[in-house]
Amino acid sequence: MSTILLSLFNIVLLIVVAYGLRELFSGIWLVARYEHFDLRTISLFTAKALFIALCIGLYFLIKRAAKRFG
C-alpha cells in the first residue's frame, strides 16, 4: 500500500517538475523578448530553478524509499 502511495506521489512530483520547467523556459523567453533582465527577474528565475531542483531531489528520495518498502 505504501509503495502505491509513494509511486503516486512521484507521478505528482514529475507533473509539478514538468510544469515548473515549462513555466521557467516560457518566462525566460518572455523576458528576453519584451523586457530586460534585472535583479527582480533574475531572482524570480533563480527561485523557480531552486523549486524545480528541490522537487527533483524529493523525487529521488521518495524513489529510494519506495525501493526500501517494496
mmCIF file of the N, C-alpha and C atoms, coordinates in Angstrom:
data_MODEL
# 
_entry.id   MODEL 
# 
loop_
_atom_site.group_PDB 
_atom_site.id 
_atom_site.type_symbol 
_atom_site.label_atom_id 
_atom_site.label_alt_id 
_atom_site.label_comp_id 
_atom_site.label_asym_id 
_atom_site.label_entity_id 
_atom_site.label_seq_id 
_atom_site.pdbx_PDB_ins_code 
_atom_site.Cartn_x 
_atom_site.Cartn_y 
_atom_site.Cartn_z 
_atom_site.occupancy 
_atom_site.B_iso_or_equiv 
_atom_site.pdbx_formal_charge 
_atom_site.auth_seq_id 
_atom_site.auth_comp_id 
_atom_site.auth_asym_id 
_atom_site.auth_atom_id 
_atom_site.pdbx_PDB_model_num 
ATOM 1   N N  . MET A 1 1  ? 0.819  -1.197 0.000   1.00 0.00 ? 1  MET A N  1 
ATOM 2   C CA . MET A 1 1  ? 0.000  0.000  0.000   1.00 0.00 ? 1  MET A CA 1 
ATOM 3   C C  . MET A 1 1  ? 0.863  1.262  0.000   1.00 0.00 ? 1  MET A C  1 
ATOM 4   N N  . SER A 1 2  ? 1.936  1.233  0.783   1.00 0.00 ? 2  SER A N  1 
ATOM 5   C CA . SER A 1 2  ? 2.780  2.423  0.861   1.00 0.00 ? 2  SER A CA 1 
ATOM 6   C C  . SER A 1 2  ? 3.545  2.656  -0.442  1.00 0.00 ? 2  SER A C  1 
ATOM 7   N N  . THR A 1 3  ? 3.914  1.565  -1.140  1.00 0.00 ? 3  THR A N  1 
ATOM 8   C CA . THR A 1 3  ? 4.616  1.755  -2.408  1.00 0.00 ? 3  THR A CA 1 
ATOM 9   C C  . THR A 1 3  ? 3.696  2.372  -3.457  1.00 0.00 ? 3  THR A C  1 
ATOM 10  N N  . ILE A 1 4  ? 2.411  2.054  -3.393  1.00 0.00 ? 4  ILE A N  1 
ATOM 11  C CA . ILE A 1 4  ? 1.463  2.647  -4.344  1.00 0.00 ? 4  ILE A CA 1 
ATOM 12  C C  . ILE A 1 4  ? 1.323  4.143  -4.079  1.00 0.00 ? 4  ILE A C  1 
ATOM 13  N N  . LEU A 1 5  ? 1.225  4.504  -2.808  1.00 0.00 ? 5  LEU A N  1 
ATOM 14  C CA . LEU A 1 5  ? 1.117  5.924  -2.472  1.00 0.00 ? 5  LEU A CA 1 
ATOM 15  C C  . LEU A 1 5  ? 2.385  6.689  -2.835  1.00 0.00 ? 5  LEU A C  1 
ATOM 16  N N  . LEU A 1 6  ? 3.543  6.071  -2.582  1.00 0.00 ? 6  LEU A N  1 
ATOM 17  C CA . LEU A 1 6  ? 4.801  6.727  -2.938  1.00 0.00 ? 6  LEU A CA 1 
ATOM 18  C C  . LEU A 1 6  ? 4.937  6.871  -4.458  1.00 0.00 ? 6  LEU A C  1 
ATOM 19  N N  . SER A 1 7  ? 4.481  5.874  -5.198  1.00 0.00 ? 7  SER A N  1 
ATOM 20  C CA . SER A 1 7  ? 4.524  5.963  -6.659  1.00 0.00 ? 7  SER A CA 1 
ATOM 21  C C  . SER A 1 7  ? 3.598  7.058  -7.173  1.00 0.00 ? 7  SER A C  1 
ATOM 22  N N  . LEU A 1 8  ? 2.418  7.169  -6.594  1.00 0.00 ? 8  LEU A N  1 
ATOM 23  C CA . LEU A 1 8  ? 1.501  8.240  -6.996  1.00 0.00 ? 8  LEU A CA 1 
ATOM 24  C C  . LEU A 1 8  ? 2.078  9.616  -6.669  1.00 0.00 ? 8  LEU A C  1 
ATOM 25  N N  . PHE A 1 9  ? 2.709  9.716  -5.505  1.00 0.00 ? 9  PHE A N  1 
ATOM 26  C CA . PHE A 1 9  ? 3.338  10.984 -5.138  1.00 0.00 ? 9  PHE A CA 1 
ATOM 27  C C  . PHE A 1 9  ? 4.479  11.319 -6.091  1.00 0.00 ? 9  PHE A C  1 
ATOM 28  N N  . ASN A 1 10 ? 5.231  10.314 -6.543  1.00 0.00 ? 10 ASN A N  1 
ATOM 29  C CA . ASN A 1 10 ? 6.289  10.549 -7.527  1.00 0.00 ? 10 ASN A CA 1 
ATOM 30  C C  . ASN A 1 10 ? 5.721  11.038 -8.849  1.00 0.00 ? 10 ASN A C  1 
ATOM 31  N N  . ILE A 1 11 ? 4.595  10.498 -9.264  1.00 0.00 ? 11 ILE A N  1 
ATOM 32  C CA . ILE A 1 11 ? 3.969  10.959 -10.505 1.00 0.00 ? 11 ILE A CA 1 
ATOM 33  C C  . ILE A 1 11 ? 3.529  12.411 -10.377 1.00 0.00 ? 11 ILE A C  1 
ATOM 34  N N  . VAL A 1 12 ? 2.969  12.755 -9.224  1.00 0.00 ? 12 VAL A N  1 
ATOM 35  C CA . VAL A 1 12 ? 2.566  14.144 -8.994  1.00 0.00 ? 12 VAL A CA 1 
ATOM 36  C C  . VAL A 1 12 ? 3.785  15.060 -9.016  1.00 0.00 ? 12 VAL A C  1 
ATOM 37  N N  . LEU A 1 13 ? 4.885  14.621 -8.400  1.00 0.00 ? 13 LEU A N  1 
ATOM 38  C CA . LEU A 1 13 ? 6.099  15.429 -8.419  1.00 0.00 ? 13 LEU A CA 1 
ATOM 39  C C  . LEU A 1 13 ? 6.640  15.623 -9.836  1.00 0.00 ? 13 LEU A C  1 
ATOM 40  N N  . LEU A 1 14 ? 6.586  14.584 -10.645 1.00 0.00 ? 14 LEU A N  1 
ATOM 41  C CA . LEU A 1 14 ? 7.045  14.719 -12.023 1.00 0.00 ? 14 LEU A CA 1 
ATOM 42  C C  . LEU A 1 14 ? 6.177  15.692 -12.815 1.00 0.00 ? 14 LEU A C  1 
ATOM 43  N N  . ILE A 1 15 ? 4.890  15.702 -12.560 1.00 0.00 ? 15 ILE A N  1 
ATOM 44  C CA . ILE A 1 15 ? 3.999  16.656 -13.226 1.00 0.00 ? 15 ILE A CA 1 
ATOM 45  C C  . ILE A 1 15 ? 4.337  18.076 -12.780 1.00 0.00 ? 15 ILE A C  1 
ATOM 46  N N  . VAL A 1 16 ? 4.607  18.259 -11.492 1.00 0.00 ? 16 VAL A N  1 
ATOM 47  C CA . VAL A 1 16 ? 4.986  19.587 -10.982 1.00 0.00 ? 16 VAL A CA 1 
ATOM 48  C C  . VAL A 1 16 ? 6.304  20.042 -11.597 1.00 0.00 ? 16 VAL A C  1 
ATOM 49  N N  . VAL A 1 17 ? 7.260  19.136 -11.733 1.00 0.00 ? 17 VAL A N  1 
ATOM 50  C CA . VAL A 1 17 ? 8.553  19.486 -12.338 1.00 0.00 ? 17 VAL A CA 1 
ATOM 51  C C  . VAL A 1 17 ? 8.375  19.856 -13.813 1.00 0.00 ? 17 VAL A C  1 
ATOM 52  N N  . ALA A 1 18 ? 7.553  19.103 -14.531 1.00 0.00 ? 18 ALA A N  1 
ATOM 53  C CA . ALA A 1 18 ? 7.322  19.420 -15.943 1.00 0.00 ? 18 ALA A CA 1 
ATOM 54  C C  . ALA A 1 18 ? 6.668  20.791 -16.091 1.00 0.00 ? 18 ALA A C  1 
ATOM 55  N N  . TYR A 1 19 ? 5.685  21.072 -15.246 1.00 0.00 ? 19 TYR A N  1 
ATOM 56  C CA . TYR A 1 19 ? 5.037  22.384 -15.293 1.00 0.00 ? 19 TYR A CA 1 
ATOM 57  C C  . TYR A 1 19 ? 6.030  23.487 -14.906 1.00 0.00 ? 19 TYR A C  1 
ATOM 58  N N  . GLY A 1 20 ? 6.851  23.237 -13.910 1.00 0.00 ? 20 GLY A N  1 
ATOM 59  C CA . GLY A 1 20 ? 7.838  24.233 -13.494 1.00 0.00 ? 20 GLY A CA 1 
ATOM 60  C C  . GLY A 1 20 ? 8.862  24.524 -14.582 1.00 0.00 ? 20 GLY A C  1 
ATOM 61  N N  . LEU A 1 21 ? 9.305  23.479 -15.277 1.00 0.00 ? 21 LEU A N  1 
ATOM 62  C CA . LEU A 1 21 ? 10.254 23.693 -16.377 1.00 0.00 ? 21 LEU A CA 1 
ATOM 63  C C  . LEU A 1 21 ? 9.625  24.497 -17.509 1.00 0.00 ? 21 LEU A C  1 
ATOM 64  N N  . ARG A 1 22 ? 8.362  24.168 -17.824 1.00 0.00 ? 22 ARG A N  1 
ATOM 65  C CA . ARG A 1 22 ? 7.684  24.929 -18.869 1.00 0.00 ? 22 ARG A CA 1 
ATOM 66  C C  . ARG A 1 22 ? 7.523  26.391 -18.464 1.00 0.00 ? 22 ARG A C  1 
ATOM 67  N N  . GLU A 1 23 ? 7.173  26.617 -17.225 1.00 0.00 ? 23 GLU A N  1 
ATOM 68  C CA . GLU A 1 23 ? 6.997  27.970 -16.718 1.00 0.00 ? 23 GLU A CA 1 
ATOM 69  C C  . GLU A 1 23 ? 8.325  28.744 -16.714 1.00 0.00 ? 23 GLU A C  1 
ATOM 70  N N  . LEU A 1 24 ? 9.399  28.060 -16.329 1.00 0.00 ? 24 LEU A N  1 
ATOM 71  C CA . LEU A 1 24 ? 10.713 28.700 -16.300 1.00 0.00 ? 24 LEU A CA 1 
ATOM 72  C C  . LEU A 1 24 ? 11.155 29.108 -17.695 1.00 0.00 ? 24 LEU A C  1 
ATOM 73  N N  . PHE A 1 25 ? 11.064 28.193 -18.655 1.00 0.00 ? 25 PHE A N  1 
ATOM 74  C CA . PHE A 1 25 ? 11.513 28.497 -20.011 1.00 0.00 ? 25 PHE A CA 1 
ATOM 75  C C  . PHE A 1 25 ? 10.624 29.528 -20.698 1.00 0.00 ? 25 PHE A C  1 
ATOM 76  N N  . SER A 1 26 ? 9.332  29.466 -20.463 1.00 0.00 ? 26 SER A N  1 
ATOM 77  C CA . SER A 1 26 ? 8.460  30.468 -21.080 1.00 0.00 ? 26 SER A CA 1 
ATOM 78  C C  . SER A 1 26 ? 8.701  31.839 -20.447 1.00 0.00 ? 26 SER A C  1 
ATOM 79  N N  . GLY A 1 27 ? 8.988  31.878 -19.150 1.00 0.00 ? 27 GLY A N  1 
ATOM 80  C CA . GLY A 1 27 ? 9.308  33.152 -18.501 1.00 0.00 ? 27 GLY A CA 1 
ATOM 81  C C  . GLY A 1 27 ? 10.600 33.749 -19.030 1.00 0.00 ? 27 GLY A C  1 
ATOM 82  N N  . ILE A 1 28 ? 11.601 32.914 -19.199 1.00 0.00 ? 28 ILE A N  1 
ATOM 83  C CA . ILE A 1 28 ? 12.871 33.409 -19.758 1.00 0.00 ? 28 ILE A CA 1 
ATOM 84  C C  . ILE A 1 28 ? 12.658 33.926 -21.173 1.00 0.00 ? 28 ILE A C  1 
ATOM 85  N N  . TRP A 1 29 ? 11.868 33.205 -21.962 1.00 0.00 ? 29 TRP A N  1 
ATOM 86  C CA . TRP A 1 29 ? 11.595 33.634 -23.325 1.00 0.00 ? 29 TRP A CA 1 
ATOM 87  C C  . TRP A 1 29 ? 10.867 34.985 -23.351 1.00 0.00 ? 29 TRP A C  1 
ATOM 88  N N  . LEU A 1 30 ? 9.876  35.150 -22.508 1.00 0.00 ? 30 LEU A N  1 
ATOM 89  C CA . LEU A 1 30 ? 9.119  36.398 -22.498 1.00 0.00 ? 30 LEU A CA 1 
ATOM 90  C C  . LEU A 1 30 ? 9.961  37.575 -22.012 1.00 0.00 ? 30 LEU A C  1 
ATOM 91  N N  . VAL A 1 31 ? 10.768 37.368 -20.999 1.00 0.00 ? 31 VAL A N  1 
ATOM 92  C CA . VAL A 1 31 ? 11.614 38.458 -20.504 1.00 0.00 ? 31 VAL A CA 1 
ATOM 93  C C  . VAL A 1 31 ? 12.665 38.809 -21.544 1.00 0.00 ? 31 VAL A C  1 
ATOM 94  N N  . ALA A 1 32 ? 13.245 37.820 -22.185 1.00 0.00 ? 32 ALA A N  1 
ATOM 95  C CA . ALA A 1 32 ? 14.252 38.100 -23.209 1.00 0.00 ? 32 ALA A CA 1 
ATOM 96  C C  . ALA A 1 32 ? 13.642 38.810 -24.416 1.00 0.00 ? 32 ALA A C  1 
ATOM 97  N N  . ARG A 1 33 ? 12.389 38.549 -24.681 1.00 0.00 ? 33 ARG A N  1 
ATOM 98  C CA . ARG A 1 33 ? 11.771 39.137 -25.863 1.00 0.00 ? 33 ARG A CA 1 
ATOM 99  C C  . ARG A 1 33 ? 11.228 40.542 -25.616 1.00 0.00 ? 33 ARG A C  1 
ATOM 100 N N  . TYR A 1 34 ? 10.568 40.768 -24.469 1.00 0.00 ? 34 TYR A N  1 
ATOM 101 C CA . TYR A 1 34 ? 9.860  42.024 -24.262 1.00 0.00 ? 34 TYR A CA 1 
ATOM 102 C C  . TYR A 1 34 ? 10.468 42.944 -23.212 1.00 0.00 ? 34 TYR A C  1 
ATOM 103 N N  . GLU A 1 35 ? 11.295 42.418 -22.329 1.00 0.00 ? 35 GLU A N  1 
ATOM 104 C CA . GLU A 1 35 ? 11.836 43.232 -21.258 1.00 0.00 ? 35 GLU A CA 1 
ATOM 105 C C  . GLU A 1 35 ? 13.344 43.080 -21.235 1.00 0.00 ? 35 GLU A C  1 
ATOM 106 N N  . HIS A 1 36 ? 13.926 43.451 -20.114 1.00 0.00 ? 36 HIS A N  1 
ATOM 107 C CA . HIS A 1 36 ? 15.352 43.235 -19.927 1.00 0.00 ? 36 HIS A CA 1 
ATOM 108 C C  . HIS A 1 36 ? 15.558 42.525 -18.592 1.00 0.00 ? 36 HIS A C  1 
ATOM 109 N N  . PHE A 1 37 ? 16.665 41.854 -18.480 1.00 0.00 ? 37 PHE A N  1 
ATOM 110 C CA . PHE A 1 37 ? 16.966 41.129 -17.254 1.00 0.00 ? 37 PHE A CA 1 
ATOM 111 C C  . PHE A 1 37 ? 17.467 42.103 -16.199 1.00 0.00 ? 37 PHE A C  1 
ATOM 112 N N  . ASP A 1 38 ? 16.786 42.152 -15.089 1.00 0.00 ? 38 ASP A N  1 
ATOM 113 C CA . ASP A 1 38 ? 17.240 42.941 -13.954 1.00 0.00 ? 38 ASP A CA 1 
ATOM 114 C C  . ASP A 1 38 ? 17.247 42.038 -12.723 1.00 0.00 ? 38 ASP A C  1 
ATOM 115 N N  . LEU A 1 39 ? 17.513 42.612 -11.568 1.00 0.00 ? 39 LEU A N  1 
ATOM 116 C CA . LEU A 1 39 ? 17.648 41.821 -10.356 1.00 0.00 ? 39 LEU A CA 1 
ATOM 117 C C  . LEU A 1 39 ? 16.345 41.102 -9.999  1.00 0.00 ? 39 LEU A C  1 
ATOM 118 N N  . ARG A 1 40 ? 15.228 41.733 -10.244 1.00 0.00 ? 40 ARG A N  1 
ATOM 119 C CA . ARG A 1 40 ? 13.947 41.130 -9.906  1.00 0.00 ? 40 ARG A CA 1 
ATOM 120 C C  . ARG A 1 40 ? 13.661 39.894 -10.755 1.00 0.00 ? 40 ARG A C  1 
ATOM 121 N N  . THR A 1 41 ? 13.882 39.979 -12.048 1.00 0.00 ? 41 THR A N  1 
ATOM 122 C CA . THR A 1 41 ? 13.601 38.835 -12.914 1.00 0.00 ? 41 THR A CA 1 
ATOM 123 C C  . THR A 1 41 ? 14.609 37.710 -12.701 1.00 0.00 ? 41 THR A C  1 
ATOM 124 N N  . ILE A 1 42 ? 15.860 38.067 -12.462 1.00 0.00 ? 42 ILE A N  1 
ATOM 125 C CA . ILE A 1 42 ? 16.866 37.029 -12.213 1.00 0.00 ? 42 ILE A CA 1 
ATOM 126 C C  . ILE A 1 42 ? 16.556 36.290 -10.914 1.00 0.00 ? 42 ILE A C  1 
ATOM 127 N N  . SER A 1 43 ? 16.138 37.019 -9.884  1.00 0.00 ? 43 SER A N  1 
ATOM 128 C CA . SER A 1 43 ? 15.802 36.353 -8.623  1.00 0.00 ? 43 SER A CA 1 
ATOM 129 C C  . SER A 1 43 ? 14.553 35.483 -8.779  1.00 0.00 ? 43 SER A C  1 
ATOM 130 N N  . LEU A 1 44 ? 13.609 35.906 -9.592  1.00 0.00 ? 44 LEU A N  1 
ATOM 131 C CA . LEU A 1 44 ? 12.424 35.091 -9.847  1.00 0.00 ? 44 LEU A CA 1 
ATOM 132 C C  . LEU A 1 44 ? 12.790 33.789 -10.546 1.00 0.00 ? 44 LEU A C  1 
ATOM 133 N N  . PHE A 1 45 ? 13.646 33.858 -11.550 1.00 0.00 ? 45 PHE A N  1 
ATOM 134 C CA . PHE A 1 45 ? 14.061 32.656 -12.262 1.00 0.00 ? 45 PHE A CA 1 
ATOM 135 C C  . PHE A 1 45 ? 14.922 31.760 -11.382 1.00 0.00 ? 45 PHE A C  1 
ATOM 136 N N  . THR A 1 46 ? 15.724 32.355 -10.515 1.00 0.00 ? 46 THR A N  1 
ATOM 137 C CA . THR A 1 46 ? 16.518 31.558 -9.585  1.00 0.00 ? 46 THR A CA 1 
ATOM 138 C C  . THR A 1 46 ? 15.620 30.810 -8.613  1.00 0.00 ? 46 THR A C  1 
ATOM 139 N N  . ALA A 1 47 ? 14.587 31.467 -8.116  1.00 0.00 ? 47 ALA A N  1 
ATOM 140 C CA . ALA A 1 47 ? 13.656 30.813 -7.199  1.00 0.00 ? 47 ALA A CA 1 
ATOM 141 C C  . ALA A 1 47 ? 12.916 29.673 -7.901  1.00 0.00 ? 47 ALA A C  1 
ATOM 142 N N  . LYS A 1 48 ? 12.532 29.867 -9.150  1.00 0.00 ? 48 LYS A N  1 
ATOM 143 C CA . LYS A 1 48 ? 11.863 28.797 -9.895  1.00 0.00 ? 48 LYS A CA 1 
ATOM 144 C C  . LYS A 1 48 ? 12.803 27.619 -10.107 1.00 0.00 ? 48 LYS A C  1 
ATOM 145 N N  . ALA A 1 49 ? 14.063 27.900 -10.428 1.00 0.00 ? 49 ALA A N  1 
ATOM 146 C CA . ALA A 1 49 ? 15.037 26.829 -10.638 1.00 0.00 ? 49 ALA A CA 1 
ATOM 147 C C  . ALA A 1 49 ? 15.311 26.077 -9.338  1.00 0.00 ? 49 ALA A C  1 
ATOM 148 N N  . LEU A 1 50 ? 15.378 26.774 -8.207  1.00 0.00 ? 50 LEU A N  1 
ATOM 149 C CA . LEU A 1 50 ? 15.580 26.109 -6.920  1.00 0.00 ? 50 LEU A CA 1 
ATOM 150 C C  . LEU A 1 50 ? 14.383 25.240 -6.546  1.00 0.00 ? 50 LEU A C  1 
ATOM 151 N N  . PHE A 1 51 ? 13.185 25.701 -6.844  1.00 0.00 ? 51 PHE A N  1 
ATOM 152 C CA . PHE A 1 51 ? 11.994 24.897 -6.590  1.00 0.00 ? 51 PHE A CA 1 
ATOM 153 C C  . PHE A 1 51 ? 12.009 23.626 -7.424  1.00 0.00 ? 51 PHE A C  1 
ATOM 154 N N  . ILE A 1 52 ? 12.395 23.723 -8.672  1.00 0.00 ? 52 ILE A N  1 
ATOM 155 C CA . ILE A 1 52 ? 12.478 22.546 -9.537  1.00 0.00 ? 52 ILE A CA 1 
ATOM 156 C C  . ILE A 1 52 ? 13.538 21.583 -9.018  1.00 0.00 ? 52 ILE A C  1 
ATOM 157 N N  . ALA A 1 53 ? 14.690 22.118 -8.590  1.00 0.00 ? 53 ALA A N  1 
ATOM 158 C CA . ALA A 1 53 ? 15.741 21.257 -8.036  1.00 0.00 ? 53 ALA A CA 1 
ATOM 159 C C  . ALA A 1 53 ? 15.281 20.568 -6.756  1.00 0.00 ? 53 ALA A C  1 
ATOM 160 N N  . LEU A 1 54 ? 14.538 21.281 -5.928  1.00 0.00 ? 54 LEU A N  1 
ATOM 161 C CA . LEU A 1 54 ? 14.004 20.691 -4.706  1.00 0.00 ? 54 LEU A CA 1 
ATOM 162 C C  . LEU A 1 54 ? 13.020 19.563 -5.021  1.00 0.00 ? 54 LEU A C  1 
ATOM 163 N N  . CYS A 1 55 ? 12.171 19.766 -5.997  1.00 0.00 ? 55 CYS A N  1 
ATOM 164 C CA . CYS A 1 55 ? 11.207 18.726 -6.385  1.00 0.00 ? 55 CYS A CA 1 
ATOM 165 C C  . CYS A 1 55 ? 11.911 17.505 -6.961  1.00 0.00 ? 55 CYS A C  1 
ATOM 166 N N  . ILE A 1 56 ? 12.956 17.710 -7.746  1.00 0.00 ? 56 ILE A N  1 
ATOM 167 C CA . ILE A 1 56 ? 13.705 16.583 -8.306  1.00 0.00 ? 56 ILE A CA 1 
ATOM 168 C C  . ILE A 1 56 ? 14.421 15.818 -7.197  1.00 0.00 ? 56 ILE A C  1 
ATOM 169 N N  . GLY A 1 57 ? 15.000 16.528 -6.243  1.00 0.00 ? 57 GLY A N  1 
ATOM 170 C CA . GLY A 1 57 ? 15.635 15.862 -5.110  1.00 0.00 ? 57 GLY A CA 1 
ATOM 171 C C  . GLY A 1 57 ? 14.652 15.073 -4.281  1.00 0.00 ? 57 GLY A C  1 
ATOM 172 N N  . LEU A 1 58 ? 13.476 15.635 -4.064  1.00 0.00 ? 58 LEU A N  1 
ATOM 173 C CA . LEU A 1 58 ? 12.430 14.928 -3.330  1.00 0.00 ? 58 LEU A CA 1 
ATOM 174 C C  . LEU A 1 58 ? 11.957 13.700 -4.101  1.00 0.00 ? 58 LEU A C  1 
ATOM 175 N N  . TYR A 1 59 ? 11.918 13.791 -5.409  1.00 0.00 ? 59 TYR A N  1 
ATOM 176 C CA . TYR A 1 59 ? 11.550 12.652 -6.246  1.00 0.00 ? 59 TYR A CA 1 
ATOM 177 C C  . TYR A 1 59 ? 12.504 11.482 -6.020  1.00 0.00 ? 59 TYR A C  1 
ATOM 178 N N  . PHE A 1 60 ? 13.812 11.765 -6.029  1.00 0.00 ? 60 PHE A N  1 
ATOM 179 C CA . PHE A 1 60 ? 14.784 10.692 -5.851  1.00 0.00 ? 60 PHE A CA 1 
ATOM 180 C C  . PHE A 1 60 ? 14.761 10.125 -4.434  1.00 0.00 ? 60 PHE A C  1 
ATOM 181 N N  . LEU A 1 61 ? 14.500 10.960 -3.432  1.00 0.00 ? 61 LEU A N  1 
ATOM 182 C CA . LEU A 1 61 ? 14.377 10.455 -2.066  1.00 0.00 ? 61 LEU A CA 1 
ATOM 183 C C  . LEU A 1 61 ? 13.171 9.527  -1.923  1.00 0.00 ? 61 LEU A C  1 
ATOM 184 N N  . ILE A 1 62 ? 12.069 9.891  -2.529  1.00 0.00 ? 62 ILE A N  1 
ATOM 185 C CA . ILE A 1 62 ? 10.866 9.056  -2.462  1.00 0.00 ? 62 ILE A CA 1 
ATOM 186 C C  . ILE A 1 62 ? 11.068 7.775  -3.269  1.00 0.00 ? 62 ILE A C  1 
ATOM 187 N N  . LYS A 1 63 ? 11.793 7.871  -4.371  1.00 0.00 ? 63 LYS A N  1 
ATOM 188 C CA . LYS A 1 63 ? 12.069 6.685  -5.174  1.00 0.00 ? 63 LYS A CA 1 
ATOM 189 C C  . LYS A 1 63 ? 12.904 5.683  -4.374  1.00 0.00 ? 63 LYS A C  1 
ATOM 190 N N  . ARG A 1 64 ? 13.878 6.183  -3.621  1.00 0.00 ? 64 ARG A N  1 
ATOM 191 C CA . ARG A 1 64 ? 14.684 5.312  -2.782  1.00 0.00 ? 64 ARG A CA 1 
ATOM 192 C C  . ARG A 1 64 ? 13.850 4.707  -1.654  1.00 0.00 ? 64 ARG A C  1 
ATOM 193 N N  . ALA A 1 65 ? 12.965 5.490  -1.072  1.00 0.00 ? 65 ALA A N  1 
ATOM 194 C CA . ALA A 1 65 ? 12.100 4.975  -0.013  1.00 0.00 ? 65 ALA A CA 1 
ATOM 195 C C  . ALA A 1 65 ? 11.143 3.918  -0.546  1.00 0.00 ? 65 ALA A C  1 
ATOM 196 N N  . ALA A 1 66 ? 10.658 4.096  -1.765  1.00 0.00 ? 66 ALA A N  1 
ATOM 197 C CA . ALA A 1 66 ? 9.749  3.104  -2.355  1.00 0.00 ? 66 ALA A CA 1 
ATOM 198 C C  . ALA A 1 66 ? 10.480 1.786  -2.601  1.00 0.00 ? 66 ALA A C  1 
ATOM 199 N N  . LYS A 1 67 ? 11.757 1.857  -2.977  1.00 0.00 ? 67 LYS A N  1 
ATOM 200 C CA . LYS A 1 67 ? 12.526 0.620  -3.159  1.00 0.00 ? 67 LYS A CA 1 
ATOM 201 C C  . LYS A 1 67 ? 12.732 -0.089 -1.825  1.00 0.00 ? 67 LYS A C  1 
ATOM 202 N N  . ARG A 1 68 ? 12.913 0.680  -0.767  1.00 0.00 ? 68 ARG A N  1 
ATOM 203 C CA . ARG A 1 68 ? 13.136 0.080  0.538   1.00 0.00 ? 68 ARG A CA 1 
ATOM 204 C C  . ARG A 1 68 ? 11.869 -0.615 1.055   1.00 0.00 ? 68 ARG A C  1 
ATOM 205 N N  . PHE A 1 69 ? 10.701 -0.006 0.822   1.00 0.00 ? 69 PHE A N  1 
ATOM 206 C CA . PHE A 1 69 ? 9.456  -0.613 1.286   1.00 0.00 ? 69 PHE A CA 1 
ATOM 207 C C  . PHE A 1 69 ? 8.967  -1.717 0.370   1.00 0.00 ? 69 PHE A C  1 
ATOM 208 N N  . GLY A 1 70 ? 9.330  -1.640 -0.903  1.00 0.00 ? 70 GLY A N  1 
ATOM 209 C CA . GLY A 1 70 ? 8.780  -2.597 -1.863  1.00 0.00 ? 70 GLY A CA 1 
ATOM 210 C C  . GLY A 1 70 ? 9.612  -3.748 -2.149  1.00 0.00 ? 70 GLY A C  1 
# 
